[in-house]
Amino acid sequence: MNFTMSEALEVLESTPQTLEAFLSGLSDDWLRCNEGEGTWNISEVIEHLIEGDKNNWIPRLEFILTEGESQPFPPFDRYSHLRGKSERTMEEKLCEFKTIRMHNTTKLKSLINDEQNLEMTGSHPALGVVKVRELISTWVVHDLTHLAQIVRIMAERYRDDVGPWKEYLGVLKKEG
């Protein structure tokens, strides 16, 4: 096991600043590109992160801490951000994400104040019994997954433009 709360917080607290530094000021051509049919663009990824911070991580943590395994916590709709078109700018979205994430990491620190809380269990609606430590670990890896996704999306936009160098660029290698 590699999980430590302090290391998890390092990633969770730095994600908004990382995204802000990487995405602020980019043109709409960068922010609206995607990896192909049925994939998300960068703006949609940020909206998904906002939805997750509003309706997934802390609400599920609180549910586990209060309900344990007595009943499954409510499912999270991973696609809810796609139902409405947001007119907000990327900077507004990044600011909202930074604000809610700061609130959530503060809340996380207050809820998990001893190592025993990390082993508490709850019931995921699809996965069954899960531990608090696993939920927080998943939150960290979820952030890392979407950071990698954003980089892949941007690289994909220039796939044809790199010419023969494509074979040297791991981010452009198709899996499978």
Backbone as CSV, one residue per row, in Angstrom:
resi,resn,N_x,N_y,N_z,CA_x,CA_y,CA_z,C_x,C_y,C_z
1,MET,0.842,-1.190,0.000,0.000,0.000,0.000,0.881,1.247,0.000
2,ASN,0.574,2.157,-0.879,1.327,3.401,-0.972,0.570,4.604,-0.437
3,PHE,-0.730,4.449,-0.181,-1.563,5.593,0.189,-1.127,6.237,1.504
4,THR,-0.999,7.557,1.469,-0.937,8.363,2.683,-1.828,9.573,2.458
5,MET,-2.459,10.025,3.517,-3.360,11.159,3.408,-2.607,12.407,2.949
6,SER,-1.422,12.624,3.488,-0.672,13.837,3.126,-0.324,13.846,1.642
7,GLU,0.055,12.692,1.093,0.368,12.640,-0.337,-0.889,12.801,-1.193
8,ALA,-1.984,12.217,-0.758,-3.238,12.386,-1.492,-3.607,13.866,-1.556
9,LEU,-3.463,14.547,-0.436,-3.778,15.971,-0.401,-2.855,16.791,-1.294
10,GLU,-1.615,16.359,-1.446,-0.697,17.072,-2.344,-1.284,17.158,-3.757
11,VAL,-1.803,16.052,-4.239,-2.374,16.030,-5.589,-3.712,16.762,-5.615
12,LEU,-4.588,16.442,-4.670,-5.917,17.058,-4.668,-5.842,18.579,-4.564
13,GLU,-4.910,19.068,-3.772,-4.791,20.525,-3.611,-4.092,21.190,-4.792
14,SER,-3.261,20.464,-5.511,-2.526,21.097,-6.617,-3.239,21.001,-7.962
15,THR,-4.200,20.117,-8.092,-4.880,19.945,-9.379,-5.481,21.251,-9.918
16,PRO,-6.220,22.025,-9.131,-6.796,23.252,-9.695,-5.735,24.230,-10.214
17,GLN,-4.642,24.385,-9.476,-3.585,25.299,-9.913,-2.885,24.776,-11.162
18,THR,-2.708,23.468,-11.224,-2.095,22.853,-12.404,-2.956,23.124,-13.633
19,LEU,-4.243,22.898,-13.510,-5.157,23.136,-14.630,-5.201,24.610,-15.002
20,GLU,-5.227,25.467,-14.007,-5.262,26.905,-14.273,-4.014,27.347,-15.035
21,ALA,-2.847,26.892,-14.593,-1.599,27.265,-15.258,-1.554,26.722,-16.690
22,PHE,-2.078,25.530,-16.891,-1.997,24.870,-18.190,-3.034,25.385,-19.183
23,LEU,-4.237,25.732,-18.709,-5.352,26.014,-19.614,-5.732,27.486,-19.740
24,SER,-5.401,28.300,-18.761,-5.805,29.706,-18.821,-5.188,30.388,-20.034
25,GLY,-6.020,31.117,-20.734,-5.545,31.885,-21.870,-5.477,31.127,-23.182
26,LEU,-5.797,29.835,-23.171,-5.778,29.082,-24.426,-6.984,29.453,-25.284
27,SER,-6.796,29.373,-26.589,-7.881,29.689,-27.521,-8.962,28.613,-27.470
28,ASP,-10.135,28.981,-27.967,-11.250,28.036,-28.025,-10.923,26.813,-28.877
29,ASP,-10.049,26.975,-29.874,-9.676,25.822,-30.697,-9.049,24.725,-29.840
30,TRP,-8.245,25.094,-28.853,-7.670,24.108,-27.936,-8.740,23.551,-27.000
31,LEU,-9.576,24.415,-26.475,-10.531,24.028,-25.438,-11.706,23.214,-25.970
32,ARG,-11.988,23.313,-27.253,-13.140,22.614,-27.846,-12.739,21.377,-28.640
33,CYS,-11.437,21.130,-28.782,-11.029,19.936,-29.525,-11.251,18.695,-28.658
34,ASN,-11.336,17.537,-29.308,-11.522,16.280,-28.578,-10.737,15.175,-29.267
35,GLU,-10.912,13.956,-28.810,-10.168,12.831,-29.367,-10.973,12.066,-30.423
36,GLY,-12.089,12.618,-30.831,-12.911,11.960,-31.846,-14.353,11.843,-31.401
37,GLU,-15.134,11.242,-32.235,-16.573,11.066,-32.010,-16.859,10.482,-30.623
38,GLY,-17.772,11.113,-29.901,-18.204,10.601,-28.607,-17.234,10.831,-27.459
39,THR,-16.222,11.658,-27.656,-15.267,11.954,-26.581,-15.467,13.378,-26.081
40,TRP,-14.945,13.651,-24.920,-15.109,14.969,-24.314,-14.033,15.926,-24.784
41,ASN,-14.413,17.213,-24.834,-13.406,18.236,-25.057,-12.895,18.719,-23.696
42,ILE,-11.911,19.575,-23.709,-11.281,20.022,-22.462,-12.275,20.754,-21.572
43,SER,-13.101,21.570,-22.164,-14.103,22.298,-21.391,-15.046,21.333,-20.674
44,GLU,-15.429,20.267,-21.349,-16.310,19.261,-20.738,-15.605,18.488,-19.629
45,VAL,-14.313,18.246,-19.777,-13.556,17.578,-18.717,-13.570,18.436,-17.451
46,ILE,-13.367,19.738,-17.601,-13.372,20.636,-16.436,-14.756,20.651,-15.794
47,GLU,-15.803,20.679,-16.610,-17.166,20.641,-16.064,-17.418,19.325,-15.312
48,HIS,-16.882,18.235,-15.815,-16.996,16.938,-15.127,-16.276,16.981,-13.776
49,LEU,-15.097,17.567,-13.736,-14.369,17.684,-12.462,-15.168,18.507,-11.455
50,ILE,-15.791,19.578,-11.919,-16.628,20.419,-11.050,-17.798,19.595,-10.510
51,GLU,-18.492,18.872,-11.386,-19.622,18.044,-10.953,-19.185,17.003,-9.930
52,GLY,-18.032,16.386,-10.172,-17.522,15.393,-9.231,-17.258,15.990,-7.866
53,ASP,-16.685,17.180,-7.857,-16.402,17.821,-6.575,-17.677,18.287,-5.889
54,LYS,-18.689,18.610,-6.644,-19.963,19.017,-6.043,-20.754,17.818,-5.525
55,ASN,-20.786,16.742,-6.294,-21.774,15.690,-6.049,-21.220,14.293,-5.824
56,ASN,-19.918,14.121,-5.798,-19.393,12.775,-5.691,-18.521,12.580,-4.459
57,TRP,-17.336,13.107,-4.455,-16.303,12.724,-3.487,-16.675,12.995,-2.033
58,ILE,-16.925,14.235,-1.684,-17.247,14.558,-0.284,-18.623,14.013,0.104
59,PRO,-19.652,14.147,-0.747,-20.931,13.536,-0.363,-20.825,12.030,-0.097
60,ARG,-20.056,11.312,-0.903,-19.894,9.875,-0.675,-19.101,9.611,0.605
61,LEU,-18.078,10.395,0.830,-17.294,10.246,2.058,-18.183,10.452,3.285
62,GLU,-18.963,11.514,3.277,-19.874,11.776,4.400,-20.887,10.648,4.568
63,PHE,-21.367,10.125,3.465,-22.328,9.024,3.510,-21.694,7.798,4.162
64,ILE,-20.476,7.462,3.770,-19.784,6.312,4.366,-19.591,6.526,5.866
65,LEU,-19.172,7.726,6.243,-18.887,8.001,7.652,-20.143,7.968,8.513
66,THR,-21.297,8.280,7.934,-22.530,8.280,8.724,-23.334,6.986,8.575
67,GLU,-23.349,6.401,7.384,-24.193,5.229,7.117,-23.436,3.908,7.097
68,GLY,-22.123,3.965,6.922,-21.366,2.726,6.804,-21.874,1.891,5.637
69,GLU,-22.043,0.600,5.876,-22.515,-0.307,4.832,-24.020,-0.528,4.904
70,SER,-24.737,0.246,5.728,-26.167,-0.001,5.938,-26.988,0.129,4.659
71,GLN,-26.542,0.979,3.761,-27.205,1.119,2.465,-26.208,1.691,1.471
72,PRO,-26.376,1.394,0.182,-25.453,1.937,-0.821,-25.590,3.456,-0.916
73,PHE,-24.454,4.108,-1.136,-24.568,5.553,-1.338,-25.141,5.827,-2.716
74,PRO,-25.727,7.010,-2.904,-26.388,7.318,-4.180,-25.398,7.253,-5.348
75,PRO,-25.865,6.767,-6.500,-24.984,6.729,-7.667,-24.618,8.145,-8.122
76,PHE,-23.496,8.259,-8.780,-23.049,9.535,-9.341,-23.186,9.463,-10.856
77,ASP,-23.863,10.435,-11.430,-24.041,10.499,-12.877,-22.817,11.167,-13.495
78,ARG,-21.923,10.365,-14.048,-20.666,10.864,-14.610,-20.863,11.714,-15.857
79,TYR,-22.075,11.738,-16.389,-22.335,12.456,-17.629,-23.279,13.645,-17.452
80,SER,-23.628,13.969,-16.230,-24.606,15.038,-15.994,-24.151,16.387,-16.550
81,HIS,-22.855,16.611,-16.591,-22.335,17.886,-17.090,-22.586,18.064,-18.591
82,LEU,-22.939,17.012,-19.284,-23.150,17.093,-20.735,-24.575,17.503,-21.102
83,ARG,-25.475,17.532,-20.129,-26.880,17.810,-20.420,-27.169,19.270,-20.749
84,GLY,-26.391,20.180,-20.240,-26.631,21.590,-20.525,-25.376,22.232,-21.086
85,LYS,-25.553,23.144,-21.989,-24.399,23.839,-22.560,-24.062,25.041,-21.681
86,SER,-22.848,25.045,-21.194,-22.403,26.129,-20.336,-21.854,27.272,-21.189
87,GLU,-22.236,28.470,-20.829,-21.738,29.652,-21.525,-20.582,30.300,-20.773
88,ARG,-20.171,29.679,-19.668,-19.080,30.244,-18.876,-17.751,30.116,-19.609
89,THR,-16.859,31.032,-19.333,-15.522,30.972,-19.912,-14.706,29.914,-19.173
90,MET,-13.609,29.521,-19.775,-12.722,28.564,-19.116,-12.224,29.141,-17.804
91,GLU,-11.896,30.412,-17.783,-11.408,31.027,-16.547,-12.460,30.964,-15.443
92,GLU,-13.733,31.163,-15.794,-14.806,31.063,-14.799,-14.939,29.630,-14.286
93,LYS,-14.825,28.663,-15.183,-14.902,27.259,-14.771,-13.729,26.889,-13.863
94,LEU,-12.543,27.320,-14.241,-11.360,27.025,-13.426,-11.460,27.671,-12.049
95,CYS,-12.004,28.876,-11.992,-12.194,29.563,-10.706,-13.195,28.803,-9.842
96,GLU,-14.291,28.351,-10.444,-15.276,27.570,-9.689,-14.653,26.278,-9.173
97,PHE,-13.894,25.600,-10.018,-13.251,24.354,-9.610,-12.280,24.610,-8.464
98,LYS,-11.494,25.650,-8.575,-10.522,25.968,-7.524,-11.229,26.248,-6.201
99,THR,-12.317,26.982,-6.249,-13.070,27.335,-5.041,-13.672,26.100,-4.380
100,ILE,-14.356,25.278,-5.171,-14.997,24.095,-4.590,-13.955,23.093,-4.112
101,ARG,-12.839,22.967,-4.831,-11.804,22.025,-4.409,-11.167,22.479,-3.096
102,MET,-10.951,23.792,-2.945,-10.389,24.288,-1.685,-11.343,23.971,-0.528
103,HIS,-12.614,24.187,-0.761,-13.620,23.851,0.255,-13.587,22.344,0.558
104,ASN,-13.507,21.526,-0.481,-13.542,20.068,-0.301,-12.303,19.527,0.392
105,THR,-11.134,20.065,0.098,-9.937,19.557,0.771,-9.924,19.983,2.236
106,THR,-10.458,21.153,2.516,-10.598,21.577,3.916,-11.562,20.639,4.637
107,LYS,-12.671,20.329,3.995,-13.667,19.413,4.568,-13.071,18.013,4.752
108,LEU,-12.315,17.559,3.765,-11.669,16.248,3.847,-10.768,16.172,5.074
109,LYS,-9.971,17.192,5.299,-9.066,17.216,6.455,-9.845,17.173,7.765
110,SER,-11.006,17.820,7.801,-11.789,17.820,9.045,-12.506,16.486,9.264
111,LEU,-12.877,15.798,8.176,-13.588,14.527,8.300,-12.662,13.356,8.606
112,ILE,-11.469,13.404,8.064,-10.507,12.305,8.254,-9.394,12.819,9.147
113,ASN,-9.625,12.698,10.429,-8.647,13.225,11.377,-7.880,12.132,12.098
114,ASP,-8.139,10.892,11.754,-7.308,9.819,12.291,-7.285,8.653,11.311
115,GLU,-6.228,7.884,11.388,-5.989,6.798,10.431,-7.089,5.738,10.439
116,GLN,-7.766,5.533,11.557,-8.805,4.512,11.615,-9.978,4.837,10.707
117,ASN,-10.271,6.131,10.532,-11.360,6.507,9.629,-11.109,6.021,8.204
118,LEU,-9.848,5.868,7.842,-9.506,5.448,6.480,-9.962,4.024,6.179
119,GLU,-10.114,3.216,7.197,-10.512,1.823,6.994,-12.020,1.613,7.118
120,MET,-12.762,2.680,7.419,-14.221,2.553,7.472,-14.739,2.148,6.102
121,THR,-15.853,1.423,6.087,-16.388,0.917,4.829,-17.793,1.428,4.568
122,GLY,-18.092,1.505,3.288,-19.424,1.853,2.828,-19.796,0.939,1.692
123,SER,-20.973,1.149,1.152,-21.469,0.288,0.083,-21.658,1.101,-1.193
124,HIS,-20.842,0.798,-2.196,-20.961,1.424,-3.506,-22.100,0.731,-4.257
125,PRO,-22.933,1.485,-4.983,-24.090,0.868,-5.644,-23.723,-0.189,-6.696
126,ALA,-22.540,-0.118,-7.278,-22.150,-1.108,-8.291,-20.981,-1.988,-7.848
127,LEU,-20.108,-1.458,-7.004,-18.879,-2.171,-6.654,-18.950,-2.937,-5.344
128,GLY,-19.954,-2.654,-4.543,-20.061,-3.313,-3.244,-19.278,-2.576,-2.173
129,VAL,-18.679,-3.322,-1.266,-17.997,-2.724,-0.116,-16.713,-2.015,-0.560
130,VAL,-16.595,-0.758,-0.133,-15.405,0.049,-0.413,-14.957,0.733,0.869
131,LYS,-13.664,1.023,0.949,-13.092,1.698,2.111,-12.924,3.179,1.824
132,VAL,-12.920,3.969,2.888,-12.666,5.404,2.771,-11.335,5.636,2.065
133,ARG,-10.316,4.889,2.442,-8.990,5.026,1.822,-9.075,4.800,0.317
134,GLU,-9.886,3.836,-0.099,-10.040,3.556,-1.523,-10.764,4.690,-2.244
135,LEU,-11.758,5.260,-1.590,-12.471,6.390,-2.174,-11.524,7.567,-2.390
136,ILE,-10.726,7.888,-1.384,-9.799,9.022,-1.508,-8.717,8.727,-2.540
137,SER,-8.209,7.500,-2.557,-7.226,7.102,-3.573,-7.813,7.243,-4.979
138,THR,-9.059,6.847,-5.129,-9.731,6.952,-6.421,-9.894,8.407,-6.838
139,TRP,-10.181,9.271,-5.883,-10.301,10.707,-6.158,-8.979,11.235,-6.719
140,VAL,-7.870,10.853,-6.111,-6.548,11.285,-6.572,-6.289,10.776,-7.990
141,VAL,-6.513,9.482,-8.211,-6.237,8.903,-9.522,-7.217,9.443,-10.568
142,HIS,-8.427,9.778,-10.154,-9.396,10.424,-11.044,-8.835,11.756,-11.534
143,ASP,-8.292,12.555,-10.638,-7.656,13.815,-11.050,-6.540,13.542,-12.058
144,LEU,-5.677,12.584,-11.744,-4.543,12.271,-12.622,-5.020,11.754,-13.981
145,THR,-6.093,10.977,-13.974,-6.665,10.460,-15.221,-7.106,11.607,-16.120
146,HIS,-7.779,12.588,-15.536,-8.278,13.691,-16.354,-7.177,14.667,-16.752
147,LEU,-6.135,14.795,-15.948,-4.973,15.574,-16.389,-4.348,14.913,-17.615
148,ALA,-4.186,13.582,-17.563,-3.633,12.845,-18.704,-4.563,12.949,-19.914
149,GLN,-5.856,12.892,-19.674,-6.827,13.001,-20.760,-6.696,14.347,-21.471
150,ILE,-6.561,15.413,-20.704,-6.424,16.747,-21.287,-5.178,16.817,-22.170
151,VAL,-4.085,16.274,-21.694,-2.844,16.261,-22.480,-3.049,15.445,-23.762
152,ARG,-3.697,14.285,-23.665,-3.964,13.458,-24.851,-4.825,14.193,-25.874
153,ILE,-5.876,14.874,-25.379,-6.767,15.625,-26.266,-5.969,16.661,-27.049
154,MET,-5.132,17.386,-26.339,-4.363,18.443,-26.994,-3.365,17.854,-27.986
155,ALA,-2.715,16.781,-27.623,-1.756,16.141,-28.523,-2.467,15.616,-29.775
156,GLU,-3.633,15.044,-29.579,-4.401,14.491,-30.701,-4.696,15.559,-31.749
157,ARG,-4.902,16.775,-31.299,-5.197,17.875,-32.228,-4.066,18.068,-33.233
158,TYR,-2.855,17.798,-32.826,-1.692,17.988,-33.709,-1.157,16.677,-34.278
159,ARG,-1.913,15.593,-34.120,-1.468,14.267,-34.580,-0.937,14.311,-36.014
160,ASP,-1.700,14.850,-36.940,-1.283,14.856,-38.346,-0.199,15.888,-38.628
161,ASP,-0.099,16.872,-37.754,0.847,17.964,-37.993,2.282,17.628,-37.607
162,VAL,2.496,16.608,-36.808,3.862,16.274,-36.383,4.601,15.442,-37.426
163,GLY,3.874,14.999,-38.425,4.508,14.243,-39.496,5.164,12.972,-38.994
164,PRO,6.371,12.677,-39.497,7.015,11.406,-39.158,7.461,11.293,-37.703
165,TRP,7.473,12.385,-36.958,7.872,12.317,-35.550,6.836,11.599,-34.680
166,LYS,5.684,11.336,-35.252,4.601,10.672,-34.510,5.096,9.406,-33.804
167,GLU,5.972,8.651,-34.456,6.423,7.392,-33.861,7.254,7.595,-32.605
168,TYR,7.754,8.809,-32.371,8.556,9.098,-31.176,7.742,9.733,-30.052
169,LEU,6.478,9.987,-30.290,5.650,10.716,-29.326,4.655,9.757,-28.659
170,GLY,5.023,9.300,-27.465,4.223,8.307,-26.751,2.776,8.727,-26.546
171,VAL,2.518,9.997,-26.368,1.162,10.456,-26.115,0.255,10.217,-27.336
172,LEU,0.848,10.038,-28.511,0.071,9.801,-29.716,-0.051,8.319,-30.072
173,LYS,0.564,7.480,-29.306,0.478,6.034,-29.581,-0.898,5.538,-29.167
174,LYS,-1.543,4.852,-30.065,-2.865,4.279,-29.776,-2.670,2.978,-29.017
175,GLU,-3.481,2.790,-27.982,-3.421,1.542,-27.197,-4.204,0.466,-27.920
176,GLY,-3.868,-0.781,-27.610,-4.658,-1.873,-28.107,-4.014,-2.531,-29.261
